Amino acid sequence: MGIRQKILLILACVLIVSLTIHGWLILDEQRREELVELERRGSDIAHFLAKAVAYSVIGYDYHTLQRLMNEIVATETVNFARVANPADKTMAEAGNARDPQTRMFEQPIRLKGEVIGHLQLGMNTRPLNQRLEAHHLTLFSRQLLIIVLIIVGELIVLSWFIVRPVRRMTRILKDCDANDPPRLPVTSQDEFGQLAIHFNHLVDRLRTVNRELQRNVHTHGEELDLSRRQLREQSEELRRIQEALHRLTRMDDLTRAHTRRYFNERIEDAVKAANEEGEPVSLLLIDIDHLKIVNDVHGHHVGDRLLRTLAGAILSVLRENDQLFRISGGEFAVLAWHTGAETATWLAEQIRLAVAQLELERGDKRVCPTVSIGVATIPDRGRETNRDYFYLCADQALYHAKRHGRDRVVHCHDLNIEPITKLTDGPA
């Protein structure tokens, strides 16, 4: 939406609101005047009729009264007329008293100062409402015409005095050279003229600075090129150092698993999420069975190869949010986020089966590795815990798996482990 449309929209809203309020006030004032006039006419007619029927009431001339009531109701002004004696018994009645567009008036019938009856007169308000509706329609049409004329006039003014200069400036600036912007023509002394003058001053200063800069670039071009090359070399060297630092602190070069230092950071985050948000997190401690025997019999190079292969098998089983860490020579850890005890046990079993299918050939010999896995899950039975208790549960489950034959998965919920309330320096 352009500036012209925005200004017209604001103007139209202001006009509609102001004219609507003005029209409502006019209609309300006219309605009050019409109602006052209706009250006056109704009172006058009721007073006149009360005098006219007084002798017919005292003489009990029902026929005359009824004929008079019928003639009155036949007019456009009156919808209902009724004459009653002092006991409020109807002597003559005509018209419909239940018409919603009827305004009732009551007048006592007196003769020589004595009340001899009552007159009820219902004035027809339908002509009044019709006049008000017609006036409302006329007023609405006038307001609509005023709004249209003002908007059209404002559109012409905006187009000529605002939009036209802005478009001219925009067209000149759009087609100009960024290195050599043109001067704007000064066609008036209004705000747009002042804007063009200040812009031209800015262009002059910019051209002076550009010329000076071009002289400096031409004079010191070789120095700038050398500085840029040195900066690129330093940036590249810094990037290599940062990547190396990241690998040292976060990634194990042999297995491509995360390091123990990073494990200590993430286990703190896991315990915090479990305690504060109740988010289930599981820890899997994985230990390679008989790794020392493999190193002693086949050599450490075979042991390293086993570690790489086993880490790859574990990573192939893990899900997107799971993280693998190498926390000692042959021991790995997995932090399984958003994972309860049952799912964690299933995941550990998938890891154990994946490792059990591995075979490493060493000459005419084969190495078939297995792993023992201890699993712990927090929050534990809804109570708050800490990282030491979390790690101890998984470690005790791993110890239980080792003591009972290896190549198996044990969850700490099957064991009786008391929580630790004092924090230590880190998992053992």
C-alpha positions, 0 to 999 in steps of 0.5 A: 500500500502506497503513501497515497492510499494510506493517507486516503484510508486515514482521511476516509476513516476520520471523515466517516467517524466525524460525519457519523457522529455529526449525523447522529447528533442531528437525528437525535436532536430532530427526534427530540423536537418531533417527540416534543411536537407530538406531545404538544399535539396529543395533549391539545387534541385530548384536551379538546376532545375531553371538552367535546364529549363532556355533555355526551358522557353526562347524558350517556349518549353512547351512540354519539360517543361511538360515532365520534370515536370512529371519526377520530380514529379514521384520521391519520393522526390517531390510532386509538380512542376510548371514553370511560366513566368514573368507574373506568367502564368503557362507554365508547372505544375505537382503534387498536391500543396494542399498535407498537407505533402508538403514543397514549395520552389520558385526559380527565373529562370535566363538567363544571369542575367535576370529573365525569369520565376519562379519555384515552387517546393513542397518537399514531407515531408512524408518520413521525418515524417515516419522516425521521427515516427519510431525513436519515436517508437524505442525511446519509446521502449528503454525507456520502457525497461529501466524503466522495468529494473530499476524497476525490479532492484530496486524491488530486491534491496528494497526487499533484503535490506529494506523490508526483514529487516523490515519484520524480525523486524515486525515478531519478534515484532508481536510475542513478549510478551508486558511485555517482548519485545525481542531484535532485531538481529543486522545483519548490521551496516547500518540504520537498524542495528543502529535502532536495536541497539537503540531498544535493548537499549530501551528494556534493559531500559524497562525491568529494569523499568518493574522489578522495577515496579513489585517490587513496585506493589508487595510491595504496592499492597494493597495501590494501591487497596485501592486508586483505591476503593477510587477513584471509590467511589469518582468518583461515588459520583461526578457523583451523585452530577453532576446528582443532579445538572443537575436535579436542574438546568435543570429539574423540579422534579415534571413534568420532564419538563425543569426549568425556569432557563434553559428556560431563556438560551434557549430563548436567543438562540432562539432570536439570531437564529431568528435575525442572521439567520432568523430561525423561532422560536415560543413560546407557553405559556400554563396556566392551567385554574382554577388551584387554584380552583383545589388546594383549592377544591381537595388539592395540592396533586391532583394539583400536580397529575394534573401537572404531567399528563398534562405535560405528555400529552403535551410531547406526542404531542411535536415533537423531537426538541420541548422543554417543560419548567415549568416557574411557578406554573401552567404555562408552555412554549414550544419553537418550533424550526424551526416553523412558525406561522401557524405550531405553532398555529396548535401545540398549538391546538393539545396540547389544545385538548390533555389536554381537553381529560384528566380526573382525578378521585378524589373519586366520582368526576372528574377533567377535566382540560383545558388550555389557550395558547398564541403563538408568532413567530419570526422573526416578519415581518422581523424586529429584536427583543429581548427576552422581546418582544418575551415573551411579545407577547406570554404573551399578547396572553395568557392574551387575551385567558384568558379574552375571555373564556379560553380553547383556542389558540391565536396568537399574530399576531392577536394583536397589540403589539409594540416592546420593544427595552430595555432589562430587566433582563428576561421574567416576 
